[in-house]
Amino acid sequence: MAKVNHPKTRRFQLSVDKIETLEDVKKILDVMNIRIDTNNPKWDDVGDYFEIEVIPRGYLKLLAKIGHEKIAEMDYNEIARQATDLLQEEEIKLSLSTNEEN
């Protein structure tokens, strides 16, 4: 298939008939970013194939502050910005409290 050079994003469906080797399968699975939650009923069967995904500290702090519903309404950039702001505020508070103790 010819490479597409177009400014718009296109979506393609996987053609399993073109997969020939295990390396092909590995490449495809790698780009798919497949994730699974540990409460999934199939976790015990496939858990060995997954590595832990690290969730940034700022995301967890933002989630605790605003909750699941509000974070679901935000886009990635807004989450990153607000999470960074929370971490910076925390650093400032920690720095101020350390200075007061000295």
Phi, psi and omega in degrees: 000138180288147178290142180263127177242085184221140183294340180273152176281136178245153177247134180240147175265139180294134176255100184294339179293340182269351179284126185243327187230167175298325178298322176299314180298316180299317179300315182295312180297324180298317182283347181281346180050053181285133178229157178216142176273148182290347177269005176291135181302335181270000184305315182299330180282328188239357185305328180296341182272356184247150174250155181294140177260129182275129178258126183302141180307316182299323179297315180295321178294318178295318178300316179296326183284315187251344177089168184295319184296315182288323180291331179292337180277349185266152173271171185303316183295321179292319177299313181299317181295311182293324178295318177297317178301318179298317179295321179293319177299318179297318178297319180296314179299318180295318179296317179295318180292327177292319179294324179293326179289330181275000000 
